Amino acid sequence: MKAGILESDRVVTVSPFYAQEIVSSVERGVELNDIVQRTRITGIVNSMDVLEWNPTTDKYVGSNYDRSTPLIKEVLQADVGLPVDRNIPLIGFIGRLEEQKGTGKKEMEKQIQQLEALYPQTARGVTKFNVALAHMIVAGADYMLIPSRFEPCGLIQLHAMHYGTVPLVASTGGLVNTVQEGYTGFHMGRFSANCDTVDPTDLQAVVTTVKRAIETYGTPASREMIQNCMAQDFSWKVGCVK
């Protein structure tokens, strides 16, 4: 990779902020930060597949999807075994079970099971690859939790906003470039890049941001944020290079 970077005319990342991050420190640049600094680097915000992820035609959630109806949320609650109540804020998380995305591997799968046992009426975890369920979570959740320690761009927040689900994101990489605090989502702040330890301040930032989001649930400000999310254009016709 070092040779490829040094011999290239330009390094391209999938977001401008990530381009800044990987030259800012050894941790963010994974020990290649000084190498990347020797070449030209450009960040171009990634885009999403608006054919597969289209709320009006999504085969997994039905056609003519409308954020103003609570039907899909109630179907999701029923499918995963949660109490069916449209008035309860529903927070989703979709990601690989490893440290970068907010949880981690087999040991954390056990902790998810323990969480379900402790809070059977409020928490559910599905630790398997399930495309249909992923679409249902994106469509049915009120908020999407994305606590990534680093994120070159991220697609989950783009999918979520396209479906009117408000993202709660760590302030890193492409999440900075695609989610606007208080307008299309909530920012938790910058997390530690060290995946070997759990920083209590990171956990508190997640808790504080979730509380902030829930406090706005059902308010005019929340409804306006949903509309702002769905008004974004995440197709390549905006993100293309001329």
C-alpha positions in Angstrom: 0.0 0.0 0.0 2.9 2.4 0.8 4.3 1.8 -2.7 1.0 2.3 -4.3 0.4 5.6 -2.5 3.8 7.0 -3.3 3.6 6.0 -7.0 0.0 7.4 -7.4 -0.8 10.8 -8.8 -3.6 11.3 -6.4 -5.2 9.5 -3.4 -9.0 9.6 -3.3 -11.1 8.9 -0.2 -14.9 8.7 0.0 -15.3 11.9 2.1 -13.3 15.1 2.5 -13.2 14.9 6.3 -11.7 11.4 6.2 -9.1 12.7 3.9 -8.1 15.2 6.6 -8.2 12.6 9.3 -5.9 10.1 7.8 -3.1 12.7 7.6 -3.8 14.1 11.0 -2.3 11.4 13.3 -0.7 8.0 13.4 -3.9 6.4 14.8 -6.2 7.9 12.2 -3.8 7.2 9.4 -3.0 3.7 10.6 0.8 4.5 10.5 0.5 5.7 6.9 -0.3 9.3 7.7 3.2 10.6 6.8 3.2 8.6 3.6 -0.2 10.0 2.5 1.1 13.5 3.2 3.7 13.1 0.4 1.1 12.8 -2.3 -2.1 14.7 -3.3 -5.2 13.6 -1.6 -8.9 14.4 -2.4 -12.1 13.4 -0.6 -15.3 12.9 -2.6 -18.4 12.1 -0.6 -19.8 8.7 -1.3 -23.3 8.2 -2.7 -25.8 5.4 -2.3 -27.8 3.0 -4.5 -31.1 4.8 -4.8 -32.7 1.9 -6.7 -32.2 -0.7 -4.0 -32.7 1.8 -1.2 -35.9 3.6 -2.3 -38.7 4.0 0.2 -41.4 4.2 -2.6 -40.4 0.8 -4.2 -38.6 -1.1 -1.4 -39.8 -4.7 -1.8 -38.9 -5.5 1.8 -41.2 -2.8 3.3 -43.9 -2.4 0.7 -44.5 0.2 -1.9 -45.7 3.8 -1.4 -43.7 4.1 1.8 -44.8 7.2 3.7 -43.0 8.5 6.8 -46.3 9.9 8.0 -47.7 6.4 8.7 -46.5 4.3 11.7 -47.4 1.0 10.1 -43.9 -0.1 9.3 -42.6 0.8 12.7 -45.3 -1.4 14.3 -44.5 -4.3 11.9 -40.9 -4.0 12.9 -41.7 -4.0 16.6 -43.9 -7.1 16.2 -41.3 -8.9 14.1 -38.5 -8.6 16.7 -40.8 -9.2 19.6 -41.0 -5.7 21.1 -44.2 -4.2 22.4 -46.2 -2.7 19.5 -46.5 1.0 20.4 -46.2 3.7 17.8 -45.5 6.3 20.6 -42.3 4.7 21.9 -39.1 6.1 20.3 -37.4 3.2 18.4 -33.6 3.4 17.9 -31.9 1.0 15.4 -28.3 -0.1 14.9 -27.0 -1.9 11.9 -23.3 -2.8 11.6 -20.7 -5.4 11.9 -20.1 -6.7 15.5 -16.6 -5.4 15.9 -14.9 -2.5 17.7 -14.9 0.1 14.9 -18.7 0.2 14.6 -19.6 0.4 18.3 -19.7 -3.2 19.6 -17.4 -6.2 19.3 -17.4 -9.8 18.1 -18.5 -13.0 20.0 -18.1 -11.6 23.5 -20.4 -8.7 22.6 -22.9 -11.0 21.1 -23.2 -12.6 24.5 -23.6 -9.1 26.1 -26.4 -8.4 23.6 -28.2 -11.5 24.8 -27.6 -10.4 28.4 -29.1 -7.0 27.6 -32.2 -8.6 26.2 -32.5 -10.7 29.4 -32.2 -7.5 31.5 -34.6 -5.4 29.4 -37.0 -7.8 27.6 -39.5 -5.1 26.9 -37.1 -2.5 25.4 -34.1 -4.2 23.8 -33.6 -6.7 20.9 -30.5 -7.9 19.2 -30.3 -10.0 16.0 -26.8 -11.2 15.4 -27.0 -12.5 11.9 -26.9 -11.1 8.3 -30.5 -10.4 7.3 -31.1 -8.1 4.3 -34.8 -7.9 4.7 -34.5 -7.0 8.4 -31.9 -4.3 7.6 -34.4 -2.7 5.3 -37.1 -2.9 7.9 -34.9 -1.3 10.6 -34.0 1.5 8.3 -37.6 2.1 7.4 -39.2 1.4 10.8 -36.8 3.0 13.3 -37.1 6.6 14.4 -33.4 7.0 15.0 -30.3 5.2 13.6 -27.4 4.9 16.0 -23.9 5.1 14.3 -21.2 5.2 17.0 -18.2 4.6 14.7 -14.7 5.3 15.9 -13.7 5.9 12.3 -15.8 5.9 9.2 -14.4 6.7 5.7 -18.0 7.7 4.6 -20.7 5.3 5.7 -23.8 4.3 3.9 -26.1 3.5 6.8 -26.7 7.2 7.6 -27.5 7.8 3.9 -30.0 5.0 3.8 -31.5 6.2 7.1 -32.0 9.8 6.0 -33.4 8.7 2.7 -36.1 6.8 4.6 -36.7 9.6 7.1 -34.9 8.0 10.0 -32.8 10.5 11.9 -29.1 9.4 12.4 -27.2 9.8 15.7 -23.6 9.8 14.6 -20.0 10.0 15.9 -18.3 13.1 14.5 -15.8 11.3 12.3 -15.1 10.8 8.6 -18.0 11.0 6.1 -20.5 11.3 9.0 -19.2 14.9 9.4 -19.8 15.6 5.7 -23.2 14.0 5.4 -25.1 14.7 8.7 -25.8 18.2 9.8 -26.2 18.7 13.6 -29.7 19.8 14.5 -30.8 19.8 10.8 -30.6 16.2 9.6 -29.3 14.4 12.7 -27.4 14.6 16.0 -23.6 14.5 16.5 -22.1 12.7 19.5 -18.6 14.2 19.1 -15.2 12.7 18.3 -14.5 9.3 19.8 -11.2 7.8 20.8 -9.4 6.0 17.9 -8.1 3.3 20.3 -10.2 0.1 19.8 -8.4 -1.7 22.6 -10.0 0.2 25.4 -13.4 1.6 26.2 -13.3 5.3 27.0 -16.1 6.2 29.5 -16.4 9.7 28.0 -17.3 8.0 24.6 -20.0 6.0 26.3 -21.4 9.1 28.1 -21.4 11.0 24.7 -23.6 8.2 23.3 -26.0 8.4 26.2 -26.2 12.2 26.2 -26.9 12.3 22.4 -29.6 9.6 22.6 -31.3 11.6 25.4 -31.1 14.7 23.3 -32.8 13.0 20.4 -35.5 11.4 22.5 -36.4 14.7 24.0 -37.3 16.0 20.6 -39.3 12.9 19.6 -42.8 13.8 18.3 -42.2 17.5 18.4 -42.4 19.9 15.4 -38.6 20.1 15.4 -38.4 16.4 15.0 -40.9 16.3 12.2 -39.0 19.1 10.4 -35.7 17.2 10.8 -37.4 14.1 9.2 -38.4 16.2 6.3 -34.9 17.7 6.0 -33.5 14.2 5.9 -35.8 13.0 3.1 -35.2 16.1 1.1 -31.5 15.2 0.7 -30.2 13.9 -2.6 -27.7 11.0 -2.1 -27.5 9.8 -5.7 -24.3 9.9 -7.8 -25.7 12.7 -10.0 -24.7 15.0 -7.1 -21.6 13.3 -6.0 -20.0 12.7 -9.4 -16.7 14.2 -10.5 -16.7 16.4 -13.6 
